[in-house]
Amino acid sequence: MVDLIGQYNHIKPQINEAFQSILDTAYYIGGPEVKGFQADLEKYLDVKHVIPCANGTDALQIAMMGLGLKPGDEVITVDFTFAATVEVIALLNLTPVLVDVEETTFNMDIAALKKAITPKTKAIVPVHLFGQCANMEAVMEIAKQHNLFVIEDNAQAIGADYTFSNGKKQKSGTIGNVGTTSFFPSKNLGCYGDGGAIFTNDDDLAHRIRGIVNHGMYKRYYHDVVGVNSRLDSLQAAVLQIKLPLLDGYCAARQKAAKFYSDAFANCSKIETPEISDFSTHVFHQYTLKLDESVDRDALHKHLLDKGIPNAIYYPVALHAQKAYADERYNEVDFKVTNHLCKIVLSLPMHTELEEEQQQFIVDAILEFCK
Ligand SMILES: *Cc1c(COP(=O)(O)O)cnc(C)c1O
């Protein structure tokens, strides 16, 4: 699905040199690369505070801790996402409330969001799934009306631009009270291990979060709040510092590959290609097809694997239907779109090193199957 070795080969001398210098100083934790990357990312995102941490799941949990959410508070997120989003809500003894997504963009359905709000609702977690932003203008308006926090799960969309109806542009993840991301190797901005970050323009929240990531310490060995240990290490920060200036180019390469796929499938009535919303650029963390119900999706999945073509189903089971997150309050009719998407989606190889020849081979195999 990705070609991390091919990507590394383009930046090998810089990476090797940066790693060697860290090995020579043994400054593995808290080295200058961490502060350097933090400042670079603040500039790139045009956000006041970036707080690096150990992974994207921690980032979500720490954001919720920083906002002071309390057991019993309801947090609304989507039924169609990676489990990390809902997992941390449950771990903090908050009450996850899952809502359906839009058929066209795979992102939070605004009508479903409105319907799910109760007096206990405290926060909304839109997920910018597969690389494009949820309808943040609508989310922010609803949050303002009901006095709710907004936490953007930006693990899949770093680098995407959101445009408000007044023409104002903002980077994904910097619109809500707080945004989070993951630097897992296969993400659009990936390191060579685990990593994550939290972004915010709120000075007080940033201060609280800086303590929480470091055992609740604001002064060495004085623990004011219960925190966690969540750090980005120097080696990972060095990789990210080298890769951040390349991120826009990486996104462009993904967009070019996406266009190749979409053009190639344009005349196949059994395949629906990803739709790009007016208000967001799409950085194609995933390139996800929707197949007509007449296509045996699971057979196509196997057919492609047999030909040596990686492909994946993101996601095969809705979160509300997972054993860990079942809740008797849920009603199947409220998850029609997610239930349907789980049956018809198929994600194709998508990365920065795809060549047209490879893509043509993939396309031909799919079109042959969907004849
Ligand atoms: C990858 C991902 C995460 C979790 O990131 P990790 O770094 O793997 O913890 C959270 N949310 C979404 C939507 C993701 O895709």
The ligand as a Tripos MOL2 file, in Angstrom:
@<TRIPOS>MOLECULE
LIG
   15    15     1     0     0
SMALL
NO_CHARGES

@<TRIPOS>ATOM
      1 C1         -3.5790    6.5040   12.5790 C.3       1 LIG1
      2 C2         -4.7460    7.1210   13.2030 C.ar      1 LIG1
      3 C3         -4.8070    7.3950   14.5850 C.ar      1 LIG1
      4 C4         -3.7990    6.8930   15.5730 C.3       1 LIG1
      5 O1         -2.4890    7.1970   15.3330 O.3       1 LIG1
      6 P1         -1.3210    6.3040   16.0180 P.3       1 LIG1
      7 O2         -0.1050    7.1410   15.7990 O.co2     1 LIG1
      8 O3         -1.2760    5.0080   15.2850 O.co2     1 LIG1
      9 O4         -1.6520    6.1520   17.4440 O.co2     1 LIG1
     10 C5         -5.9120    8.0570   15.0790 C.ar      1 LIG1
     11 N1         -6.9090    8.4310   14.2740 N.ar      1 LIG1
     12 C6         -6.9080    8.1630   12.9460 C.ar      1 LIG1
     13 C7         -8.0670    8.6080   12.1120 C.3       1 LIG1
     14 C8         -5.8330    7.4910   12.3720 C.ar      1 LIG1
     15 O5         -5.8540    7.2230   11.0670 O.3       1 LIG1
@<TRIPOS>BOND
     1     1     2 1
     2     2     3 ar
     3     2    14 ar
     4     3     4 1
     5     3    10 ar
     6     4     5 1
     7     5     6 1
     8     6     7 2
     9     6     8 1
    10     6     9 1
    11    10    11 ar
    12    11    12 ar
    13    12    13 1
    14    12    14 ar
    15    14    15 1
@<TRIPOS>SUBSTRUCTURE
     1 LIG1         1 GROUP 0 **** ****
